[in-house]
Amino acid sequence: MIQEIPKEEAVQFIRRYHYSKVIPRLCRYFLGLYDAGRLLGVVELGWGTQPLQTIRKIFPDHALVTADYLEIGKMCFLPEMNHNQYFGSLALSTLIKWLRDNTGCLFLYTLADGIEGKCGYVYQASNFYYLGCFKTSVYRDRETGEKIHPRSARKLLEENALFDGVEKKNWLTHDFCAYKGIDKINGRMFRYIYPLTKEAVKILKCYPAYVRHGYPKDGSLLFEKRVANGKFEKIPAPQFDKNTCHYNVQDFNR
């Protein structure tokens, strides 16, 4: 069974069981997955930082709007359910039915975090369409292992600007990161989408590059660390301390 639950209950569950403790800014639904009255998982639905641009970029030939889709911001289960190869697919099928019954959305959109070694196997098993991937960057504190998302680096960017004697910085520079003991790491994000209506299926047919095959596997993962200005070297999968919250504290408290 799936149903809406209070935000506070969902956030508590996410912060206990999800690898990322930061809650997205634009949340619309917090849903709980139950069996015999026991909470087995939580799904947060909403949008990323650029809701309208996201859907317009995916479907440039259709004037879709933010209300036409929802994005999975967080999805996590009890640890024992992660070892059940069928539970993830069952959770997604239950979620899709709930969306069809309770919203007017055309699509369910989601990302698999390749920097965390995730290719999106649960979405592949649920027959999502694969939209391709893009390169993304995060920072990591060398001493604590904390993963710092660029959106959480506002104070660091202000400090970097002072360090370089300029008014503003959009990205942390290599010299500043070396001074602070911070690594910049590149990886990939894998994009998936699921049509919720017949209209959505028709729209997808206009974009033959979006397919239900040719899914990425472990060999598609990419990990790079910056070693000089504009220079990156491949590295093994990075490890992050999920419980450290120093630079991300503002987003965490929100």
N, C-alpha and C positions, 0 to 999 in steps of 0.2 A: 504494500500500500504506500502511496505517496500523498503528502498533504503539506500545506503551508504551515510553517512553524515560526515562533517568535524569533526576531533577529538575534536577540541576546543568546538564545539557546543554540542557534546555528553557528554564531561566531565562536562560542565556547567550544563546540565540537570541532570546527575547522582549525582552531588554534591548537587543539590537542592532537589532531590526527593528520593535518595537511602539512606538506613539507614547507609551504610558504605561509607565514602567519599574517601577512598583510592582506587586508580585505579591500577589494576594488571599491572605487569611489561611487560608481554608478550602478547601484543594486536595485533590482525590481522585485525579485522573488527569492525567498529562502524556503527551500523544500526539504522535508525529512522523509527518508525511506524507512519504512517500518515492516517488521515481521512479528506477529503475535505481541504487538504493543512495544517491542524493543526497537530503539532507534539504531539502525545499521549504517546509515550514511546520510550525508547532507549535500545538496546541490544549491549553489548560489547562481542566479541568473540575472543578467543585466547587460551592460555594454562596456567596451573599452574606453580609452580616452578620447577617441574620435568616432563616435557612433555613426553619424551620417556618412562620413568619408569612407568608413569601412565597407558598408554595404554598397555604396556607389562605386567603389573601386573594384569590388568583386563582380558587380553586374553593371558595367559602364553604359550599356545600351538600354537599360531600363531605369526609369525614374523611381527607384525604390527609396523608402524613408526609414528612419530609425524604428518606427513601430512595426515594420515588416519582418523584424528578426529579433531574436534574443541570443545572447552569448553566454556560454558556460564560463563563469568567472572562477568558480571553485567547485570541485567535486571530490569528495573524499569519503572513505568507508572505514569501518572498524578494521583494525589490522588483520583479524582472522578472515574477513571477507576478501581481502586483497589476494589471498591464496586460493580463492574460489574462482576458477577460470570462467564460470558462467555468470557470476553475480554482476560483473560490470555490464555485460550485455543486457541482462535482465533489468538492471537499474535504468539503462538508457532507453530500453523499449517502454518501460513504465513512465519515464519522463516524457518521451515523445507522445504517448497517449494523453498524458495530462495536459501537455501544451495544446494538442488538438482540441481537447474538450474545454479548455479554460482560457485560451487566448485566440486572437485572430492573426497570429504570426504566420508568415510564409516559411520561414527558415529557422533552424537551430544551428548556430555557428560555434565553433570552438577551436582552440589551439592546443597542440601538444608541445610541451616545453623540451626542445632538444638539448638545451644546456643542462637539463636534469636527466638526460639520457632517455627521454620519452619520445617514441616515434608515433604514438597514437594507436597502439594495437587494439585497444578497446573500441575505438571508433571504426577501425577497419573491420573488426568482427561484427560490428553493428551496421555495416554496409553504408557508411557515410561516403559522400563524394570527397575526393581529395582535390584540393585547390592549388597545391604547390607549397613551397617553403620560402622563407626569407631569412636573411642573416640578421642577428640581433646581438646586442652587447650588454654585459653586466660588469660590475666591479666586484672584487673580492678583497676583503681585508686580510692581509697575509698573516697577521698575528692571531686573529680570532676565527677566521674562516667565514665571516659573515658575508652573505651575498647582498650587494647593494644595487638596487635597480636604479637606472639613470633618473627616473622620476622621483626617487627618494634622495637624490644627491644635491638638493638645492643649496644647503649650507656649505657643502664641499665646493660647489661651483662658485659661490660667493668668495670662499677662502682662496680658491684657485685664481680668481680674478685679481684679488689683492696680491697674491703671490707673484703674478705676472705684471702687475701694475696697469691693468686694463679695466674697463668699466664692466664688462660682462663676459662670461664663458658659457658655452652651450655643452661642451664636453670637457671632462677632466684631461689635462695634458699629461704627457708621459713624464715630464720632469716633476710635475706636482705629485703625481701618483708615486713616483720613486721616493720622493720626500716623505709622503704620508704612509708608505708601505702598503700600497693598494695595487692590485693587478687589474688590468682590463682584459676581459675574456669574451671572445666571440663564439657564437653557436648558431643553431638554426631553430626556427619555429615552424611547425608543420600545421597547415590550415585544413580544416574539415568543415563540411556543411551537410545538413540533412533537410530535404524538402518535407514540409508538413502538410501540404495541400496539392491538389491536382494542378492548380495554377503554378505553384512552385516547380513542379516537375516540368511543365512546359517551358518555364523560364530557363531552367538548367539545360534543356535540350538546345538552347540557342548558344551554348558555350561548350563546344565539344572537347575543349581541353580539360574540363572538369570531369573526372572519371571515377568509377568504382573498381579500379584495378590499377596496377602500377604503383601500389602503395610503398612508402619508404620503409626501410628496415634498418637494423642496427648499423649497417654499412653506410647509411645516408647521414649518420650523425657527424658533426664537425665540432672540433674544439681547438681554439687558437688562443694564445696569450700574446699580448703586445710586449715586444722586447726592445723597441726603439720607436721613434716617431714614424708612424705609417708602416711599421714592420711587425708582422705577426709570425709566430711559429706554432706548428701543431703540437698539441699536448694530449696526454691521456684525459679521460673524463675527469673534470674537476670535482673536488669534494667541498661541500659547504656545511657550515655549522648552522643548522636550522633553528637553534634555540637562542642564538646570539642576536640581540636587537639593540644596537648602539646607534648606527647611522639611520636605521629604518624606524626609529622610535616614534617619530611624528605620525607616519602612516599607520603604525601599529596602534597607537593610542586612539587614532580616529575611528 
